[in-house]
Amino acid sequence: MKYGRRTIALGVMFVGLVGIAGPRAMAGSHSWRINEVFSNADGTIQFIELKECCGMNNEVFLSGKYVSSQATSNIFNFPGDLPCSNCTANKHLLLATSTFAALPGAPVPDYIIPAGFFAINGDTLEYWFYDTFTFGRGELPTDCVNSLHDGGSTGRNSPTNFAGETGSVDACPCPGDLDGDGGIGILDLLALLAAWGPCDGCIEDINGDGGVGILDLLALLAAWGPCP
C-alpha cells in the first residue's frame, strides 16, 4: 500500500503534537460505564457503581463530568480529577448514599449521593454523555440484597470502590421491617397483606419464594417488635 506525502506529513505532525502535549493528550474520562445499580424499596439506601470498561489507564479527568437521573433530575458533579495517573484500567467508582456506607459489609464509597438519587420504578441514569443505563418498572430489585447489572441481569449486590474494596450488603437487616422504622408492627403487617399473592422480587416476600403468603406472615409475626 502506498501513502502520499501529505498523509505521511500529517502522520508525523500528529505524532509530534502528541509528544508535545504529553500524557494528558492521551488521557480522558470516556471509558467509564455504569455497571451496577442498587436500591432498597424506599430509595434511602442506594448505590451506583461505574467501571472502566476497556483497560485504559489514564481515565482520570472527571472534573466537570457528572452522573444524573432523568426521572428525579438529580445530578452528582464529580468534585475533581482522580488523584493519580496511570491508574484506572478496569477500576471501579462507587457512588452511594450515607445510609449505604453505614451498613455492615459495605465498602467505603468514593462519593456520597443523596437518598432517592434515582427512581426505583424506572429511570435512565447518565454518565456525562458517554453512557446511559436505563431500566423500566419492576426491573430494579428492591429486595435489599440483589442489584441490577449492566446488560439487564440481576444478582447479589457486589459494590466495589476505586481502591478495590468490595463487599455485599443487606439493606433490610431486620426481615419483615417493610417500612424501615426499626421494628415490626401493624404497618408492616398491613403492607404484607396488601401485597398478598405472587410477586417478583418484592420486599414483602420475606422468604424469597416468589410470592407473599402464609410463610411470610408467620415470619413477620415471629419477629414482631423492635428489631435487634
CYANA upper distance limits for C-alpha pairs under 8 A (distance plus 0.5 A):
  3 TYR  CA      7 THR  CA      6.69
  3 TYR  CA      8 ILE  CA      7.14
  4 GLY  CA      8 ILE  CA      6.98
  5 ARG  CA      9 ALA  CA      6.54
  6 ARG  CA     10 LEU  CA      6.64
  7 THR  CA     11 GLY  CA      6.67
  8 ILE  CA     12 VAL  CA      6.74
  9 ALA  CA     13 MET  CA      6.64
 10 LEU  CA     14 PHE  CA      6.61
 11 GLY  CA     15 VAL  CA      6.83
 12 VAL  CA     16 GLY  CA      6.66
 13 MET  CA     17 LEU  CA      6.66
 14 PHE  CA     18 VAL  CA      6.74
 15 VAL  CA     19 GLY  CA      6.72
 16 GLY  CA     20 ILE  CA      6.74
 17 LEU  CA     21 ALA  CA      6.51
 18 VAL  CA     22 GLY  CA      6.72
 18 VAL  CA     25 ALA  CA      6.84
 18 VAL  CA     26 MET  CA      8.13
 21 ALA  CA     25 ALA  CA      6.18
 22 GLY  CA     26 MET  CA      8.02
 23 PRO  CA     27 ALA  CA      6.86
 24 ARG  CA     28 GLY  CA      7.83
 26 MET  CA     58 ASN  CA      7.93
 27 ALA  CA     57 ASN  CA      8.45
 27 ALA  CA     58 ASN  CA      5.25
 27 ALA  CA     59 GLU  CA      6.19
 27 ALA  CA     60 VAL  CA      7.70
 27 ALA  CA     61 PHE  CA      7.99
 28 GLY  CA     58 ASN  CA      6.94
 28 GLY  CA     59 GLU  CA      5.25
 28 GLY  CA     60 VAL  CA      6.80
 28 GLY  CA     61 PHE  CA      5.93
 29 SER  CA     58 ASN  CA      8.31
 29 SER  CA     59 GLU  CA      4.86
 29 SER  CA     60 VAL  CA      6.48
 29 SER  CA     61 PHE  CA      5.89
 29 SER  CA     62 LEU  CA      6.54
 30 HIS  CA     59 GLU  CA      7.50
 30 HIS  CA    130 TYR  CA      6.44
 31 SER  CA     52 GLU  CA      6.03
 31 SER  CA     53 CYS  CA      6.18
 31 SER  CA     54 CYS  CA      7.00
 31 SER  CA     56 MET  CA      7.89
 31 SER  CA     59 GLU  CA      7.44
 31 SER  CA    130 TYR  CA      8.17
 32 TRP  CA     50 LEU  CA      6.60
 32 TRP  CA     51 LYS  CA      5.90
 32 TRP  CA     52 GLU  CA      4.87
 32 TRP  CA     53 CYS  CA      6.54
 32 TRP  CA     59 GLU  CA      8.24
 32 TRP  CA    127 TYR  CA      8.43
 32 TRP  CA    130 TYR  CA      8.36
 32 TRP  CA    131 ASP  CA      8.30
 33 ARG  CA     50 LEU  CA      5.74
 33 ARG  CA     51 LYS  CA      5.81
 33 ARG  CA     52 GLU  CA      6.72
 33 ARG  CA     53 CYS  CA      6.84
 33 ARG  CA    127 TYR  CA      7.83
 33 ARG  CA    130 TYR  CA      8.37
 33 ARG  CA    131 ASP  CA      6.49
 34 ILE  CA     48 ILE  CA      7.65
 34 ILE  CA     49 GLU  CA      6.53
 34 ILE  CA     50 LEU  CA      4.84
 34 ILE  CA     51 LYS  CA      6.93
 34 ILE  CA    127 TYR  CA      7.69
 34 ILE  CA    131 ASP  CA      7.57
 34 ILE  CA    132 THR  CA      7.72
 34 ILE  CA    133 PHE  CA      6.89
 34 ILE  CA    150 ASP  CA      7.46
 35 ASN  CA     48 ILE  CA      8.18
 35 ASN  CA     49 GLU  CA      6.07
 35 ASN  CA     50 LEU  CA      5.62
 35 ASN  CA     51 LYS  CA      6.37
 35 ASN  CA    149 HIS  CA      6.30
 35 ASN  CA    150 ASP  CA      5.44
 36 GLU  CA     48 ILE  CA      6.45
 36 GLU  CA     49 GLU  CA      5.56
 36 GLU  CA     50 LEU  CA      7.54
 36 GLU  CA    147 SER  CA      7.25
 36 GLU  CA    148 LEU  CA      6.21
 36 GLU  CA    149 HIS  CA      4.95
 36 GLU  CA    150 ASP  CA      6.61
 36 GLU  CA    159 PRO  CA      8.13
 37 VAL  CA     46 GLN  CA      8.07
 37 VAL  CA     47 PHE  CA      6.37
 37 VAL  CA     48 ILE  CA      5.25
 37 VAL  CA     49 GLU  CA      6.93
 37 VAL  CA    140 LEU  CA      8.47
 37 VAL  CA    147 SER  CA      6.28
 37 VAL  CA    148 LEU  CA      5.76
 37 VAL  CA    149 HIS  CA      6.99
 38 PHE  CA     45 ILE  CA      8.45
 38 PHE  CA     46 GLN  CA      5.80
 38 PHE  CA     47 PHE  CA      5.76
 38 PHE  CA     48 ILE  CA      7.15
 38 PHE  CA    140 LEU  CA      8.01
 38 PHE  CA    141 PRO  CA      7.99
 38 PHE  CA    142 THR  CA      8.26
 38 PHE  CA    146 ASN  CA      7.74
 38 PHE  CA    147 SER  CA      5.20
 38 PHE  CA    148 LEU  CA      6.92
 38 PHE  CA    157 ASN  CA      7.68
 39 SER  CA     43 GLY  CA      6.12
 39 SER  CA     44 THR  CA      8.02
 39 SER  CA     45 ILE  CA      6.08
 39 SER  CA     46 GLN  CA      4.79
 39 SER  CA     47 PHE  CA      7.24
 39 SER  CA    120 ILE  CA      7.55
 39 SER  CA    140 LEU  CA      8.30
 39 SER  CA    141 PRO  CA      7.85
 39 SER  CA    142 THR  CA      6.34
 39 SER  CA    144 CYS  CA      7.52
 39 SER  CA    147 SER  CA      7.88
 40 ASN  CA     44 THR  CA      7.24
 40 ASN  CA     45 ILE  CA      6.07
 40 ASN  CA     46 GLN  CA      7.22
 40 ASN  CA    141 PRO  CA      8.42
 40 ASN  CA    142 THR  CA      5.24
 40 ASN  CA    143 ASP  CA      7.01
 40 ASN  CA    144 CYS  CA      5.58
 40 ASN  CA    171 ALA  CA      6.82
 40 ASN  CA    172 CYS  CA      8.36
 41 ALA  CA    120 ILE  CA      8.06
 41 ALA  CA    142 THR  CA      5.37
 41 ALA  CA    143 ASP  CA      7.57
 41 ALA  CA    144 CYS  CA      7.95
 41 ALA  CA    203 ILE  CA      7.39
 42 ASP  CA    116 GLY  CA      8.17
 43 GLY  CA    115 ALA  CA      6.61
 43 GLY  CA    116 GLY  CA      5.13
 43 GLY  CA    117 PHE  CA      8.13
 43 GLY  CA    118 PHE  CA      8.20
 43 GLY  CA    119 ALA  CA      8.01
 43 GLY  CA    120 ILE  CA      7.44
 44 THR  CA     97 THR  CA      7.83
 44 THR  CA     99 THR  CA      7.44
 44 THR  CA    115 ALA  CA      5.13
 44 THR  CA    116 GLY  CA      6.29
 45 ILE  CA     96 ALA  CA      8.23
 45 ILE  CA     97 THR  CA      6.43
 45 ILE  CA     98 SER  CA      8.33
 45 ILE  CA     99 THR  CA      6.15
 45 ILE  CA    100 PHE  CA      5.63
 45 ILE  CA    115 ALA  CA      7.02
 45 ILE  CA    116 GLY  CA      8.38
 45 ILE  CA    171 ALA  CA      7.40
 46 GLN  CA     96 ALA  CA      6.18
 46 GLN  CA     97 THR  CA      6.16
 46 GLN  CA    100 PHE  CA      6.93
 46 GLN  CA    115 ALA  CA      7.46
 46 GLN  CA    116 GLY  CA      7.94
 46 GLN  CA    117 PHE  CA      8.20
 47 PHE  CA     94 LEU  CA      7.52
 47 PHE  CA     95 LEU  CA      6.03
 47 PHE  CA     96 ALA  CA      4.55
 47 PHE  CA     97 THR  CA      6.97
 47 PHE  CA    100 PHE  CA      7.87
 47 PHE  CA    159 PRO  CA      8.34
 48 ILE  CA     94 LEU  CA      6.60
 48 ILE  CA     95 LEU  CA      5.63
 48 ILE  CA     96 ALA  CA      6.77
 49 GLU  CA     92 HIS  CA      7.20
 49 GLU  CA     93 LEU  CA      6.19
 49 GLU  CA     94 LEU  CA      5.17
 49 GLU  CA     95 LEU  CA      6.70
 49 GLU  CA    159 PRO  CA      7.05
 49 GLU  CA    160 THR  CA      7.64
 49 GLU  CA    161 ASN  CA      8.35
 50 LEU  CA     92 HIS  CA      5.95
 50 LEU  CA     93 LEU  CA      5.50
 50 LEU  CA     94 LEU  CA      6.99
 51 LYS  CA     90 ASN  CA      6.88
 51 LYS  CA     91 LYS  CA      6.26
 51 LYS  CA     92 HIS  CA      4.83
 51 LYS  CA     93 LEU  CA      6.85
 52 GLU  CA     56 MET  CA      7.79
 52 GLU  CA     59 GLU  CA      8.40
 52 GLU  CA     88 THR  CA      7.31
 52 GLU  CA     89 ALA  CA      6.61
 52 GLU  CA     90 ASN  CA      5.24
 52 GLU  CA     91 LYS  CA      5.97
 52 GLU  CA     92 HIS  CA      6.86
 53 CYS  CA     89 ALA  CA      8.30
 53 CYS  CA     90 ASN  CA      6.57
 54 CYS  CA     89 ALA  CA      7.57
 54 CYS  CA     90 ASN  CA      7.32
 55 GLY  CA     88 THR  CA      8.18
 55 GLY  CA     89 ALA  CA      4.74
 55 GLY  CA     90 ASN  CA      5.91
 56 MET  CA     88 THR  CA      6.98
 56 MET  CA     89 ALA  CA      5.25
 56 MET  CA     90 ASN  CA      7.98
 57 ASN  CA     85 SER  CA      8.06
 57 ASN  CA     86 ASN  CA      5.19
 57 ASN  CA     87 CYS  CA      5.70
 57 ASN  CA     88 THR  CA      4.96
 57 ASN  CA     89 ALA  CA      4.98
 58 ASN  CA     85 SER  CA      6.55
 58 ASN  CA     86 ASN  CA      5.54
 58 ASN  CA     87 CYS  CA      6.89
 58 ASN  CA     88 THR  CA      6.44
 58 ASN  CA     89 ALA  CA      8.16
 59 GLU  CA     88 THR  CA      6.43
 59 GLU  CA     89 ALA  CA      8.48
 60 VAL  CA     81 ASP  CA      6.08
 60 VAL  CA     82 LEU  CA      5.40
 60 VAL  CA     83 PRO  CA      8.17
 60 VAL  CA     84 CYS  CA      7.79
 60 VAL  CA     85 SER  CA      7.52
 60 VAL  CA     88 THR  CA      7.52
 61 PHE  CA     80 GLY  CA      8.08
 61 PHE  CA     81 ASP  CA      5.19
 61 PHE  CA     82 LEU  CA      7.09
 62 LEU  CA     66 TYR  CA      8.45
 62 LEU  CA     78 PHE  CA      6.59
 62 LEU  CA     79 PRO  CA      8.36
 62 LEU  CA     80 GLY  CA      6.46
 62 LEU  CA     81 ASP  CA      5.20
 62 LEU  CA     82 LEU  CA      7.33
 63 SER  CA     77 ASN  CA      8.42
 63 SER  CA     78 PHE  CA      6.23
 63 SER  CA     79 PRO  CA      6.54
 63 SER  CA     80 GLY  CA      4.69
 63 SER  CA     81 ASP  CA      5.50
 64 GLY  CA     77 ASN  CA      7.20
 64 GLY  CA     78 PHE  CA      7.00
 64 GLY  CA     79 PRO  CA      8.11
 64 GLY  CA     80 GLY  CA      7.90
 65 LYS  CA     77 ASN  CA      6.55
 65 LYS  CA     78 PHE  CA      6.38
 65 LYS  CA    127 TYR  CA      8.04
 65 LYS  CA    128 TRP  CA      6.08
 66 TYR  CA     75 ILE  CA      7.12
 66 TYR  CA     76 PHE  CA      5.87
 66 TYR  CA     77 ASN  CA      4.82
 66 TYR  CA     78 PHE  CA      6.19
 66 TYR  CA    126 GLU  CA      8.49
 66 TYR  CA    127 TYR  CA      6.40
 66 TYR  CA    128 TRP  CA      5.83
 67 VAL  CA     75 ILE  CA      6.36
 67 VAL  CA     76 PHE  CA      5.73
 67 VAL  CA     77 ASN  CA      7.18
 67 VAL  CA    125 LEU  CA      7.44
 67 VAL  CA    126 GLU  CA      5.98
 67 VAL  CA    127 TYR  CA      5.03
 67 VAL  CA    128 TRP  CA      6.73
 68 SER  CA     73 SER  CA      7.29
 68 SER  CA     74 ASN  CA      6.16
 68 SER  CA     75 ILE  CA      4.77
 68 SER  CA     76 PHE  CA      6.66
 68 SER  CA    125 LEU  CA      6.10
 68 SER  CA    126 GLU  CA      5.74
 68 SER  CA    127 TYR  CA      7.21
 68 SER  CA    128 TRP  CA      8.35
 69 SER  CA     73 SER  CA      5.79
 69 SER  CA     74 ASN  CA      5.89
 69 SER  CA     75 ILE  CA      7.05
 69 SER  CA    117 PHE  CA      7.60
 69 SER  CA    118 PHE  CA      6.06
 69 SER  CA    119 ALA  CA      8.33
 69 SER  CA    123 ASP  CA      7.28
 69 SER  CA    124 THR  CA      6.48
 69 SER  CA    125 LEU  CA      5.22
 69 SER  CA    126 GLU  CA      7.07
 70 GLN  CA     74 ASN  CA      8.04
 70 GLN  CA    123 ASP  CA      6.82
 70 GLN  CA    124 THR  CA      6.01
 70 GLN  CA    125 LEU  CA      6.93
 70 GLN  CA    126 GLU  CA      8.35
 71 ALA  CA    118 PHE  CA      7.33
 71 ALA  CA    119 ALA  CA      6.63
 71 ALA  CA    122 GLY  CA      8.17
 71 ALA  CA    123 ASP  CA      5.90
 71 ALA  CA    124 THR  CA      7.45
 72 THR  CA    117 PHE  CA      7.43
 72 THR  CA    118 PHE  CA      6.47
 72 THR  CA    119 ALA  CA      6.93
 74 ASN  CA    117 PHE  CA      6.43
 74 ASN  CA    118 PHE  CA      7.77
 76 PHE  CA    113 ILE  CA      7.37
 91 LYS  CA    161 ASN  CA      8.50
 91 LYS  CA    162 PHE  CA      6.46
 91 LYS  CA    164 GLY  CA      7.76
 92 HIS  CA    160 THR  CA      6.61
 92 HIS  CA    161 ASN  CA      5.94
 92 HIS  CA    162 PHE  CA      5.41
 92 HIS  CA    164 GLY  CA      7.78
 93 LEU  CA    110 ASP  CA      6.84
 93 LEU  CA    160 THR  CA      7.69
 93 LEU  CA    161 ASN  CA      5.69
 93 LEU  CA    162 PHE  CA      5.56
 94 LEU  CA    109 PRO  CA      5.68
 94 LEU  CA    110 ASP  CA      5.73
 94 LEU  CA    111 TYR  CA      6.96
 94 LEU  CA    159 PRO  CA      7.58
 94 LEU  CA    160 THR  CA      6.87
 94 LEU  CA    161 ASN  CA      5.39
 94 LEU  CA    162 PHE  CA      7.49
 95 LEU  CA    109 PRO  CA      6.30
 95 LEU  CA    110 ASP  CA      6.56
 95 LEU  CA    111 TYR  CA      5.27
 95 LEU  CA    112 ILE  CA      6.17
 95 LEU  CA    113 ILE  CA      6.75
 96 ALA  CA    100 PHE  CA      6.79
 96 ALA  CA    101 ALA  CA      7.55
 96 ALA  CA    109 PRO  CA      6.37
 96 ALA  CA    110 ASP  CA      8.47
 96 ALA  CA    111 TYR  CA      6.99
 96 ALA  CA    112 ILE  CA      5.63
 96 ALA  CA    113 ILE  CA      5.93
 96 ALA  CA    114 PRO  CA      8.40
 97 THR  CA    101 ALA  CA      7.09
 97 THR  CA    112 ILE  CA      5.91
 97 THR  CA    113 ILE  CA      5.50
 97 THR  CA    114 PRO  CA      6.08
 97 THR  CA    115 ALA  CA      6.22
 98 SER  CA    102 ALA  CA      7.02
 98 SER  CA    112 ILE  CA      6.79
 98 SER  CA    113 ILE  CA      7.96
 98 SER  CA    114 PRO  CA      8.08
 98 SER  CA    115 ALA  CA      8.41
 99 THR  CA    103 LEU  CA      7.36
100 PHE  CA    106 ALA  CA      7.37
100 PHE  CA    171 ALA  CA      8.14
101 ALA  CA    106 ALA  CA      6.37
101 ALA  CA    107 PRO  CA      7.62
101 ALA  CA    108 VAL  CA      6.64
101 ALA  CA    109 PRO  CA      7.04
102 ALA  CA    106 ALA  CA      7.73
103 LEU  CA    169 VAL  CA      7.15
103 LEU  CA    170 ASP  CA      8.09
103 LEU  CA    171 ALA  CA      7.79
104 PRO  CA    169 VAL  CA      7.10
104 PRO  CA    170 ASP  CA      8.44
105 GLY  CA    167 GLY  CA      5.99
105 GLY  CA    168 SER  CA      6.26
105 GLY  CA    169 VAL  CA      6.08
106 ALA  CA    159 PRO  CA      8.11
106 ALA  CA    166 THR  CA      8.03
106 ALA  CA    167 GLY  CA      6.14
106 ALA  CA    168 SER  CA      6.75
106 ALA  CA    169 VAL  CA      6.40
107 PRO  CA    159 PRO  CA      7.56
107 PRO  CA    160 THR  CA      7.13
107 PRO  CA    161 ASN  CA      7.09
107 PRO  CA    165 GLU  CA      6.23
107 PRO  CA    166 THR  CA      6.12
107 PRO  CA    167 GLY  CA      6.42
108 VAL  CA    161 ASN  CA      7.34
108 VAL  CA    165 GLU  CA      8.21
109 PRO  CA    161 ASN  CA      6.66
110 ASP  CA    161 ASN  CA      6.73
110 ASP  CA    162 PHE  CA      7.29
113 ILE  CA    117 PHE  CA      7.12
118 PHE  CA    123 ASP  CA      7.35
118 PHE  CA    125 LEU  CA      8.17
119 ALA  CA    123 ASP  CA      6.26
120 ILE  CA    137 ARG  CA      8.08
120 ILE  CA    140 LEU  CA      6.99
120 ILE  CA    142 THR  CA      8.37
121 ASN  CA    136 GLY  CA      6.93
121 ASN  CA    137 ARG  CA      4.89
121 ASN  CA    138 GLY  CA      6.78
121 ASN  CA    139 GLU  CA      8.34
121 ASN  CA    140 LEU  CA      7.86
122 GLY  CA    134 THR  CA      8.00
122 GLY  CA    135 PHE  CA      5.76
122 GLY  CA    136 GLY  CA      4.57
122 GLY  CA    137 ARG  CA      5.21
122 GLY  CA    138 GLY  CA      8.07
122 GLY  CA    139 GLU  CA      8.12
122 GLY  CA    140 LEU  CA      8.26
123 ASP  CA    134 THR  CA      6.31
123 ASP  CA    135 PHE  CA      6.19
123 ASP  CA    136 GLY  CA      7.08
124 THR  CA    132 THR  CA      7.05
124 THR  CA    133 PHE  CA      6.03
124 THR  CA    134 THR  CA      4.71
124 THR  CA    135 PHE  CA      7.05
125 LEU  CA    132 THR  CA      6.05
125 LEU  CA    133 PHE  CA      5.55
125 LEU  CA    134 THR  CA      6.79
126 GLU  CA    130 TYR  CA      8.25
126 GLU  CA    131 ASP  CA      6.28
126 GLU  CA    132 THR  CA      4.90
126 GLU  CA    133 PHE  CA      6.90
127 TYR  CA    131 ASP  CA      5.68
127 TYR  CA    132 THR  CA      6.79
133 PHE  CA    150 ASP  CA      7.87
135 PHE  CA    139 GLU  CA      6.54
135 PHE  CA    140 LEU  CA      7.44
135 PHE  CA    152 GLY  CA      8.47
136 GLY  CA    140 LEU  CA      8.12
138 GLY  CA    200 ASP  CA      8.46
139 GLU  CA    148 LEU  CA      8.12
139 GLU  CA    152 GLY  CA      8.49
140 LEU  CA    147 SER  CA      7.34
140 LEU  CA    148 LEU  CA      6.22
141 PRO  CA    146 ASN  CA      6.35
141 PRO  CA    147 SER  CA      6.34
141 PRO  CA    148 LEU  CA      7.25
141 PRO  CA    154 THR  CA      8.00
141 PRO  CA    201 GLY  CA      6.32
141 PRO  CA    202 CYS  CA      8.05
142 THR  CA    146 ASN  CA      7.73
142 THR  CA    147 SER  CA      8.40
142 THR  CA    201 GLY  CA      7.16
142 THR  CA    202 CYS  CA      6.94
142 THR  CA    203 ILE  CA      6.74
143 ASP  CA    172 CYS  CA      8.47
143 ASP  CA    201 GLY  CA      6.26
143 ASP  CA    202 CYS  CA      6.32
143 ASP  CA    203 ILE  CA      5.12
144 CYS  CA    169 VAL  CA      8.39
144 CYS  CA    170 ASP  CA      6.06
144 CYS  CA    171 ALA  CA      5.07
144 CYS  CA    172 CYS  CA      6.04
144 CYS  CA    203 ILE  CA      7.90
145 VAL  CA    156 ARG  CA      6.26
145 VAL  CA    157 ASN  CA      6.54
145 VAL  CA    168 SER  CA      8.35
145 VAL  CA    169 VAL  CA      6.94
145 VAL  CA    170 ASP  CA      5.69
145 VAL  CA    171 ALA  CA      7.08
146 ASN  CA    154 THR  CA      6.95
146 ASN  CA    155 GLY  CA      5.49
146 ASN  CA    156 ARG  CA      4.81
146 ASN  CA    157 ASN  CA      5.57
147 SER  CA    154 THR  CA      6.04
147 SER  CA    155 GLY  CA      6.21
147 SER  CA    156 ARG  CA      6.64
147 SER  CA    157 ASN  CA      5.48
148 LEU  CA    152 GLY  CA      6.89
148 LEU  CA    153 SER  CA      6.54
148 LEU  CA    154 THR  CA      5.16
148 LEU  CA    155 GLY  CA      7.47
149 HIS  CA    153 SER  CA      5.82
149 HIS  CA    154 THR  CA      6.35
149 HIS  CA    155 GLY  CA      8.28
156 ARG  CA    168 SER  CA      7.85
157 ASN  CA    168 SER  CA      6.01
157 ASN  CA    169 VAL  CA      7.44
158 SER  CA    166 THR  CA      6.93
158 SER  CA    167 GLY  CA      6.04
158 SER  CA    168 SER  CA      5.52
158 SER  CA    169 VAL  CA      8.48
159 PRO  CA    166 THR  CA      6.08
159 PRO  CA    167 GLY  CA      6.42
159 PRO  CA    168 SER  CA      7.04
160 THR  CA    164 GLY  CA      6.47
160 THR  CA    165 GLU  CA      6.01
160 THR  CA    166 THR  CA      4.70
160 THR  CA    167 GLY  CA      7.35
161 ASN  CA    165 GLU  CA      6.07
161 ASN  CA    166 THR  CA      7.11
172 CYS  CA    177 ASP  CA      7.73
172 CYS  CA    180 GLY  CA      8.25
174 CYS  CA    182 GLY  CA      8.26
174 CYS  CA    183 GLY  CA      8.32
174 CYS  CA    227 CYS  CA      6.42
174 CYS  CA    228 PRO  CA      8.07
175 PRO  CA    206 ILE  CA      6.76
175 PRO  CA    220 LEU  CA      8.04
176 GLY  CA    184 ILE  CA      6.83
176 GLY  CA    188 ASP  CA      7.31
176 GLY  CA    204 GLU  CA      7.67
176 GLY  CA    206 ILE  CA      6.86
176 GLY  CA    219 ALA  CA      7.94
176 GLY  CA    220 LEU  CA      5.70
176 GLY  CA    223 ALA  CA      7.94
177 ASP  CA    181 ASP  CA      7.48
177 ASP  CA    182 GLY  CA      7.19
177 ASP  CA    183 GLY  CA      6.31
177 ASP  CA    184 ILE  CA      5.61
177 ASP  CA    188 ASP  CA      6.74
177 ASP  CA    227 CYS  CA      8.39
178 LEU  CA    184 ILE  CA      8.26
178 LEU  CA    188 ASP  CA      5.83
178 LEU  CA    191 ALA  CA      7.74
178 LEU  CA    203 ILE  CA      7.42
178 LEU  CA    204 GLU  CA      7.31
179 ASP  CA    187 LEU  CA      7.78
179 ASP  CA    188 ASP  CA      6.80
182 GLY  CA    226 PRO  CA      6.76
182 GLY  CA    227 CYS  CA      6.12
183 GLY  CA    224 TRP  CA      7.94
183 GLY  CA    225 GLY  CA      5.98
183 GLY  CA    226 PRO  CA      4.52
183 GLY  CA    227 CYS  CA      5.27
184 ILE  CA    188 ASP  CA      6.52
184 ILE  CA    189 LEU  CA      8.39
184 ILE  CA    220 LEU  CA      7.76
184 ILE  CA    223 ALA  CA      7.35
184 ILE  CA    224 TRP  CA      5.52
184 ILE  CA    225 GLY  CA      5.57
184 ILE  CA    226 PRO  CA      6.73
184 ILE  CA    227 CYS  CA      7.51
185 GLY  CA    189 LEU  CA      6.88
185 GLY  CA    224 TRP  CA      6.70
185 GLY  CA    225 GLY  CA      6.79
186 ILE  CA    190 LEU  CA      6.65
187 LEU  CA    191 ALA  CA      6.67
188 ASP  CA    192 LEU  CA      6.68
189 LEU  CA    193 LEU  CA      6.76
189 LEU  CA    217 LEU  CA      8.27
189 LEU  CA    220 LEU  CA      7.92
190 LEU  CA    194 ALA  CA      6.61
191 ALA  CA    195 ALA  CA      6.93
191 ALA  CA    204 GLU  CA      7.91
192 LEU  CA    196 TRP  CA      6.86
192 LEU  CA    204 GLU  CA      5.96
192 LEU  CA    212 VAL  CA      7.72
192 LEU  CA    217 LEU  CA      7.87
195 ALA  CA    199 CYS  CA      8.41
195 ALA  CA    204 GLU  CA      7.28
195 ALA  CA    212 VAL  CA      7.05
196 TRP  CA    211 GLY  CA      7.88
196 TRP  CA    212 VAL  CA      5.35
196 TRP  CA    213 GLY  CA      6.56
197 GLY  CA    211 GLY  CA      5.93
197 GLY  CA    212 VAL  CA      5.53
197 GLY  CA    213 GLY  CA      6.83
198 PRO  CA    210 GLY  CA      6.63
198 PRO  CA    211 GLY  CA      4.45
198 PRO  CA    212 VAL  CA      6.67
199 CYS  CA    205 ASP  CA      7.98
199 CYS  CA    210 GLY  CA      6.03
199 CYS  CA    211 GLY  CA      5.25
199 CYS  CA    212 VAL  CA      7.46
200 ASP  CA    210 GLY  CA      6.14
200 ASP  CA    211 GLY  CA      7.61
201 GLY  CA    205 ASP  CA      7.71
201 GLY  CA    208 GLY  CA      8.05
201 GLY  CA    210 GLY  CA      7.28
204 GLU  CA    212 VAL  CA      6.88
204 GLU  CA    216 ASP  CA      8.13
205 ASP  CA    209 ASP  CA      7.43
205 ASP  CA    210 GLY  CA      7.15
205 ASP  CA    211 GLY  CA      6.16
205 ASP  CA    212 VAL  CA      5.49
205 ASP  CA    213 GLY  CA      8.46
205 ASP  CA    216 ASP  CA      6.88
206 ILE  CA    212 VAL  CA      8.14
206 ILE  CA    216 ASP  CA      5.85
206 ILE  CA    219 ALA  CA      7.89
206 ILE  CA    220 LEU  CA      8.45
207 ASN  CA    215 LEU  CA      7.78
207 ASN  CA    216 ASP  CA      6.60
212 VAL  CA    216 ASP  CA      6.57
212 VAL  CA    217 LEU  CA      8.44
213 GLY  CA    217 LEU  CA      6.88
214 ILE  CA    218 LEU  CA      6.63
215 LEU  CA    219 ALA  CA      6.67
216 ASP  CA    220 LEU  CA      6.68
217 LEU  CA    221 LEU  CA      6.71
218 LEU  CA    222 ALA  CA      6.55
219 ALA  CA    223 ALA  CA      6.92
220 LEU  CA    224 TRP  CA      6.76
223 ALA  CA    227 CYS  CA      8.22
